[in-house]
Amino acid sequence: MATAALTPTVDIKQVAKDILATIEKEREREIISRRFGLYDRRETLEQIGDLLGITRERVRQLEKAVLTKLKATSEDLPHLSEIESIFIEHLHAVGRVARIDHLTSKVSEVNDDRHQAHVYFLSSLTPKLSVIGENDDFHHSVAIAEHHDEKAVKDLVKGLVKTIKTIGEPKTIQDIHTETDHEHHDNTRALATVSKKLTSLKDNWGLMKWPTVNPKNIRDKIYVVLQENKDPMHFSEIATAIQESDLKRSDVTTQAIHNELIKDKRFILIGRGIYALKQWGYKKGTVADMIVDILKKESNPLHRDEIVKRVLKQRQVKETTILLNLQSKPQFKRVAKATYDLAEKE
């Protein structure tokens, strides 16, 4: 589904203002505007109750009554049908459900807290849209009611989180979609954006707690850079890559990168300042350690050329460095021309 580039035909804030004006009692208008944060930050039932001199329960009752009345007369509210059509068209384009901030970016030239509050308020008034309240698991969102009510959205999102947990590693939405029964991958993506438990990095989606999609510290950012590069890198190259990335750490220093590489077991030094990921099959140790490991696995001595070839698979060093280790370290002995074995083989 292609994303439509539509322009709202009416002023969202003005429509909200006109609808508020249809509420006869000033106290009820005050409650609605404050609860949705139409002109300032959203306020709690208790805060509004203290301001108006009534209990928080009375605020809740009045809010519910006003919204119920507005919804019952939604067809008669000024310009709401036009707003409704615009919202639904955009929601169809992005997968039938969207976070409020994402929808606001499509229907308004300004995408700040106030405009998002107005979009959320207007979405709450029409029976053709379902709103999903924000909590620890979900972002403020809106869906096309014909396809998803609030419970359906939450159930689908929970199912998607469970699917990604089962997959166990970051994947593209297209790959994740194949493990679901959603109609289209746009719907899968839209549902993923609603969840506070999911996030993405370079279009790979995973759990918020996974550092591969949500790197929080320098070490995690190093890991992401190396994983993306798919080849070993010098620590200065890693620092540059992080500085030029969108990983929100543009001020990181080369020395800080080097310090973190030394501390983390995920990273293996394989040359002068060159690091690789342990998961690629690299092992920690000196060149001499590599030679010992190679000879231990063999029942017979090896020619130096074979030893060099195998060490170079683990280390980015000069051949002369490997030969110097063979000739000078007491762990090794020459047993024939250019052929070596362990000095003391188990």
MIROTI-690059 format. One line per 5 residues: their letters; for each residue x, y, z negated of C-alpha. Coordinates in pm, whole numbers, plus 50000, padded with zeros to 5 digits. Example, Ala and Ser with C-alpha at 12.3 -4.5 7.8 and 13.67 -1.06 7.14 Angstrom:
2
AS) 51230:49550:49220  51367:49894:49286
! end
This chain:
346
MATAA) 50000:50000:50000  50149:50334:50098  50134:50617:49848  49904:50893:49969  50028:51250:49968
LTPTV) 49707:51423:49874  49652:51773:49743  49381:51843:49487  49098:52054:49627  49006:52195:49288
DIKQV) 49195:52336:48993  49219:52065:48727  49260:52304:48436  48972:52519:48557  48744:52217:48594
AKDIL) 48827:52110:48237  48756:52464:48117  48421:52471:48299  48322:52134:48151  48419:52245:47801
ATIEK) 48192:52545:47852  47895:52310:47892  47938:52202:47528  47698:52428:47340  47855:52436:46993
ERERE) 48188:52607:46946  48294:52363:46674  48245:52069:46911  48439:52244:47188  48718:52302:46937
IISRR) 48724:51935:46838  48744:51813:47199  49011:52061:47309  49227:51984:47005  49182:51607:47020
FGLYD) 49289:51598:47385  49555:51867:47342  49414:52081:47621  49570:52405:47500  49829:52290:47248
RRETL) 49962:51963:47115  49713:51686:47038  49588:51693:46679  49479:51414:46446  49130:51374:46302
EQIGD) 49267:51480:45964  49435:51795:46098  49117:51907:46273  48907:51822:45968  49129:52037:45746
LLGIT) 49102:52324:45994  48723:52304:46023  48655:52213:45660  48498:51873:45734  48605:51513:45678
RERVR) 48813:51322:45932  48524:51077:45969  48289:51360:46059  48539:51480:46322  48548:51128:46467
QLEKA) 48167:51111:46478  48135:51448:46651  48407:51364:46903  48238:51036:46993  47895:51199:47021
VLTKL) 48019:51479:47249  48210:51241:47479  47912:51007:47500  47688:51297:47602  47936:51425:47860
KATSE) 47975:51078:48014  47596:51037:48030  47571:51359:48232  47895:51316:48427  47723:51349:48765
DLPHL) 47607:51697:48669  47937:51823:48527  48097:52093:48746  48340:51956:49009  48391:51628:48820
SEIES) 48282:51421:49119  48549:51590:49333  48816:51527:49070  48697:51168:49037  48736:51106:49411
IFIEH) 49086:51252:49415  49195:51042:49115  49048:50721:49260  49213:50774:49598  49553:50814:49434
LHAVG) 49496:50516:49207  49410:50299:49508  49738:50410:49666  49956:50307:49370  49796:49982:49259
RVARI) 49460:50078:49097  49614:50176:48762  49867:50442:48665  50019:50616:48370  49869:50958:48310
DHLTS) 50202:51131:48372  50242:50946:48704  49889:51032:48815  49937:51395:48711  50246:51418:48931
KVSEV) 50027:51324:49228  49726:51546:49163  49887:51856:49014  50170:52087:49116  50270:52102:48749
NDDRH) 50334:51787:48547  50371:51891:48184  50197:51789:47860  49909:52030:47911  49831:51921:48266
QAHVY) 49859:51556:48163  49613:51626:47881  49366:51772:48130  49399:51471:48361  49341:51238:48065
FLSSL) 49038:51440:47950  48876:51443:48293  48946:51072:48343  48769:51001:48014  48444:51157:48137
TPKLS) 48369:50948:48443  48230:50592:48431  48424:50511:48748  48753:50531:48558  48883:50338:48258
VIGEN) 49128:50505:48023  49389:50321:47819  49488:50491:47496  49852:50523:47399  49997:50307:47120
DDFHH) 50318:50114:47051  50254:49881:47346  50087:50099:47611  50132:50439:47771  49834:50671:47822
SVAIA) 49695:50534:48148  49392:50531:48371  49249:50260:48599  48971:50223:48854  48686:50079:48646
EHHDE) 48553:49875:48938  48869:49663:48920  48994:49694:48560  48838:49803:48235  49061:49887:47938
KAVKD) 49066:49532:47803  49146:49386:48144  49439:49623:48190  49578:49537:47848  49536:49164:47906
LVKGL) 49705:49184:48246  49994:49388:48106  50042:49142:47818  50043:48858:48070  50302:49038:48280
VKTIK) 50528:49091:47979  50499:48720:47901  50587:48630:48261  50899:48848:48257  51004:48696:47923
TIGEP) 50972:48352:48082  51178:48456:48386  51443:48563:48136  51637:48812:48349  51571:49135:48541
KTIQD) 51403:49087:48877  51251:49307:49145  50878:49363:49136  50845:49155:49454  51015:48859:49280
IHTET) 50810:48903:48964  50490:48932:49169  50540:48581:49308  50506:48449:48951  50170:48624:48899
DHEHH) 49822:48596:49049  49795:48971:49116  49650:49066:49452  49944:49286:49561  50290:49370:49431
DNTRA) 50181:49736:49400  49935:49620:49134  50215:49432:48956  50435:49743:48961  50151:49964:48838
LATVS) 50079:49731:48546  50450:49717:48458  50465:50097:48430  50177:50092:48180  50370:49876:47932
KKLTS) 50606:50027:47675  50774:49687:47647  50899:49696:48006  51137:49920:48195  51341:49917:48514
LKDNW) 51685:50010:48640  51748:50038:49013  51415:49863:49076  51501:49562:48861  51240:49516:48589
GLMKW) 51286:49358:48249  51213:49390:47879  51288:49725:47718  51525:49549:47476  51740:49408:47758
PTVNP) 52059:49618:47800  52072:49521:48168  51771:49744:48239  51785:49973:47936  52153:50032:47851
KNIRD) 52167:50234:47530  52539:50247:47446  52862:50280:47641  52930:49905:47641  52591:49831:47794
KIYVV) 52649:50096:48061  52988:49941:48142  52817:49604:48178  52555:49748:48414  52820:49916:48631
LQENK) 53032:49600:48658  52729:49383:48727  52616:49616:49003  52965:49635:49156  52995:49252:49149
DPMHF) 53375:49278:49149  53640:49366:48887  53711:49739:48839  53980:49956:48683  53859:50128:48366
SEIAT) 53900:50469:48531  53672:50355:48817  53416:50239:48563  53428:50578:48389  53375:50758:48720
AIQES) 53086:50531:48811  52911:50603:48480  52973:50977:48510  52822:50982:48859  52527:50756:48770
DLKRS) 52184:50833:48624  52269:50643:48304  52251:50962:48095  52612:50958:47988  52783:51205:48220
DVTTQ) 53016:51325:47941  53177:50984:47875  53559:50990:47879  53796:50745:48043  53960:50674:47707
AIHNE) 53624:50596:47548  53551:50349:47828  53889:50180:47779  53832:50152:47404  53494:49986:47450
LIKDK) 53624:49744:47713  53887:49620:47466  53630:49561:47189  53359:49373:47381  53395:49000:47454
RFILI) 53182:49036:47767  53475:49205:47941  53799:49029:48038  54125:49208:48120  54251:49047:48442
GRGIY) 54515:49298:48550  54670:49633:48460  54359:49818:48340  54135:49597:48554  53834:49433:48391
ALKQW) 53583:49166:48495  53275:49013:48337  53326:48693:48140  53010:48554:48300  53190:48550:48635
GYKKG) 53408:48267:48505  53706:48465:48380  53880:48364:48058  54062:48573:47802  54440:48535:47778
TVADM) 54779:48624:47920  54924:48498:48247  55114:48238:48045  54787:48126:47886  54637:48082:48234
IVDIL) 54932:47866:48344  54907:47653:48029  54536:47598:48091  54599:47502:48455  54875:47252:48372
KKESN) 54676:47099:48085  54402:47004:48328  54645:46822:48557  54791:46476:48499  55086:46557:48726
PLHRD) 55319:46856:48759  55222:47128:49010  55416:47313:49277  55468:47676:49193  55266:47787:49499
EIVKR) 54962:47594:49370  55006:47743:49023  55026:48094:49171  54714:48036:49380  54513:47920:49079
VLKQR) 54633:48198:48849  54543:48461:49109  54184:48339:49092  54181:48451:48727  54421:48745:48726
QVKET) 54496:49041:48952  54875:49044:48905  55179:49023:49130  55310:48680:49229  55646:48771:49080
TILLN) 55481:48814:48739  55350:48457:48755  55686:48318:48869  55869:48509:48595  55641:48350:48335
LQSKP) 55707:48004:48478  56081:48053:48471  56120:48231:48138  55853:48105:47902  55946:47808:47679
QFKRV) 55603:47648:47735  55705:47544:48088  55977:47328:48238  56086:47267:48595  56068:46896:48670
AKATY) 56155:46907:49039  56232:47163:49306  55977:47449:49264  55760:47213:49058  55656:47275:48698
DLAEK) 55489:47107:48402  55428:47181:48035  55736:47148:47819  55534:46949:47568  55234:46786:47729
E) 54972:46633:47502
! end
